[in-house]
Amino acid sequence: MKHTPRTVCRKSQYRLPIGGMVLLVGILATAIAITTPGPAQQASTPPPAAVPVPHFIDVNAPGEPRVVVVGTIDTMLPGTSNTAGLLMAHLLKGNMPEGARSAMVLNDLNCAPDADGISHCLNDLDIDGVIVTVQHHHAMAEVPCLSPGEVVNLMTWEQYQRQV
């Protein structure tokens, strides 16, 4: 009997490699789909808005009195009042009594902020019966105004410089 070589159909010759390639492409597509982040989703609730500070503090709340650093009109203050507790002010009218340690805030005027968002409020302070006017410099969004009825501790510019 004569042996005849078998002929192979060209179609079946490529069946396995094509099937393997289809399988490989499918695996790659799945891997890409799993590792690729989807479209950004909106948060179900918006982030909390910044809480604005109140215009005035609660003068009846417990806690230490705020400290007002008072310089003369010529004093170059180191900046505006800050959230750490030092309130910066210029003495505009009157004379601070020698050894003054505290004062009662009588009023709060001229609070509109300037173009940089800084308020330059005018406050009359009662220091043991002596009335002085100071200009309190602060960012209204960060530091509340001096509040009528508030008792504040006083620090002269010279005392402040010795402390720093």
C-alpha positions as CSV (number, residue, x, y, z in Angstrom):
1,M,0.0,0.0,0.0
2,K,1.2,3.2,-1.0
3,H,1.4,5.9,1.6
4,T,0.0,9.2,0.4
5,P,0.8,12.3,2.4
6,R,-2.2,14.0,3.9
7,T,-3.0,17.4,2.7
8,V,-3.8,19.9,5.2
9,C,-6.5,22.4,4.7
10,R,-5.0,25.9,4.9
11,K,-8.0,27.0,6.9
12,S,-7.4,24.6,9.7
13,Q,-3.7,25.5,9.7
14,Y,-4.5,29.0,11.0
15,R,-7.4,28.1,13.3
16,L,-5.4,27.6,16.5
17,P,-3.2,30.7,16.1
18,I,-6.2,33.0,15.3
19,G,-8.2,31.6,18.2
20,G,-5.3,32.2,20.6
21,M,-4.9,35.7,19.3
22,V,-8.7,36.4,19.9
23,L,-8.3,35.0,23.4
24,L,-5.3,37.2,24.1
25,V,-7.0,40.4,22.8
26,G,-10.0,39.6,25.0
27,I,-7.8,39.2,28.1
28,L,-6.0,42.5,27.3
29,A,-9.3,44.3,26.8
30,T,-10.6,43.1,30.1
31,A,-7.4,44.1,31.9
32,I,-7.6,47.6,30.4
33,A,-11.3,47.9,31.3
34,I,-10.6,46.9,34.9
35,T,-7.6,49.2,35.5
36,T,-8.9,52.3,33.6
37,P,-10.8,54.6,35.9
38,G,-14.3,55.5,34.7
39,P,-15.6,59.0,34.2
40,A,-15.4,61.3,37.2
41,Q,-18.4,61.0,39.3
42,Q,-20.0,64.0,41.1
43,A,-20.0,63.8,44.8
44,S,-23.4,63.1,46.2
45,T,-23.0,66.0,48.6
46,P,-21.0,69.1,47.9
47,P,-18.0,69.9,50.1
48,P,-18.8,72.0,53.2
49,A,-18.6,75.7,52.6
50,A,-16.1,77.7,54.7
51,V,-17.9,78.9,57.8
52,P,-17.6,82.7,58.0
53,V,-16.6,84.1,61.4
54,P,-19.2,86.2,63.1
55,H,-19.1,90.0,63.0
56,F,-18.9,90.1,66.8
57,I,-17.8,87.6,69.4
58,D,-20.2,86.4,72.1
59,V,-19.1,88.6,75.0
60,N,-20.7,86.3,77.5
61,A,-18.9,83.2,76.3
62,P,-16.3,81.8,78.7
63,G,-12.6,82.1,77.8
64,E,-9.7,84.4,78.0
65,P,-10.1,88.0,76.9
66,R,-8.6,88.9,73.5
67,V,-5.4,91.0,73.5
68,V,-5.3,94.3,71.7
69,V,-1.8,95.6,70.8
70,V,-2.0,99.4,70.7
71,G,0.6,101.4,68.8
72,T,0.7,105.1,68.0
73,I,-0.4,106.3,64.6
74,D,3.3,106.3,63.6
75,T,3.9,102.7,64.6
76,M,4.5,100.2,61.8
77,L,2.4,97.3,63.1
78,P,3.7,93.8,62.0
79,G,0.5,93.1,60.2
80,T,-3.2,92.8,60.8
81,S,-5.0,91.0,63.7
82,N,-4.6,87.3,63.5
83,T,-6.4,84.2,64.5
84,A,-3.7,83.4,67.1
85,G,-5.2,86.1,69.3
86,L,-3.2,89.3,68.9
87,L,-5.4,92.2,67.7
88,M,-3.5,95.0,66.1
89,A,-4.7,98.6,66.5
90,H,-3.5,102.2,66.2
91,L,-4.3,104.8,68.9
92,L,-6.1,107.6,67.0
93,K,-7.5,109.8,69.8
94,G,-6.9,110.1,73.5
95,N,-4.0,108.9,75.7
96,M,-3.6,105.5,77.2
97,P,-3.5,105.7,81.0
98,E,-0.1,104.6,82.4
99,G,-0.3,100.9,83.4
100,A,-3.6,100.3,81.6
101,R,-4.3,96.6,81.5
102,S,-7.8,96.2,80.2
103,A,-10.6,98.1,78.5
104,M,-14.3,97.7,77.7
105,V,-15.2,98.1,74.0
106,L,-17.9,100.7,73.6
107,N,-18.7,100.6,69.9
108,D,-17.6,99.3,66.4
109,L,-17.7,101.7,63.4
110,N,-16.4,101.9,59.8
111,C,-16.3,98.1,59.3
112,A,-16.4,98.0,55.5
113,P,-13.3,96.2,54.2
114,D,-10.9,97.8,51.8
115,A,-10.0,96.4,48.3
116,D,-7.7,93.8,50.0
117,G,-10.5,92.6,52.3
118,I,-9.1,94.3,55.4
119,S,-11.3,96.3,57.7
120,H,-10.0,99.3,59.6
121,C,-12.7,99.5,62.3
122,L,-13.0,102.4,64.7
123,N,-13.5,101.5,68.3
124,D,-13.9,103.6,71.4
125,L,-12.4,101.9,74.5
126,D,-13.3,102.7,78.1
127,I,-10.1,102.3,80.2
128,D,-11.2,103.0,83.8
129,G,-13.3,106.0,82.7
130,V,-10.8,107.3,80.1
131,I,-12.1,107.0,76.6
132,V,-9.7,106.4,73.7
133,T,-10.3,105.7,70.1
134,V,-8.4,103.0,68.3
135,Q,-8.4,101.7,64.7
136,H,-8.5,97.9,64.6
137,H,-7.0,96.3,61.4
138,H,-8.3,92.8,60.6
139,A,-9.5,90.6,57.8
140,M,-13.2,90.4,58.5
141,A,-13.5,86.9,57.1
142,E,-10.9,85.6,59.6
143,V,-11.1,87.8,62.8
144,P,-14.3,89.2,64.3
145,C,-14.5,92.9,65.1
146,L,-14.0,94.2,68.6
147,S,-17.4,93.7,70.1
148,P,-19.4,96.3,72.1
149,G,-19.4,95.1,75.7
150,E,-16.3,93.0,75.2
151,V,-13.5,93.3,77.8
152,V,-10.1,93.1,76.2
153,N,-6.6,93.0,77.6
154,L,-4.3,95.8,76.5
155,M,-0.7,95.6,75.4
156,T,1.3,98.6,74.4
157,W,3.5,98.5,71.4
158,E,6.6,98.6,73.6
159,Q,5.3,95.6,75.6
160,Y,4.6,93.7,72.4
161,Q,8.2,94.4,71.2
162,R,9.7,93.0,74.4
163,Q,7.5,89.9,74.1
164,V,8.6,89.1,70.6
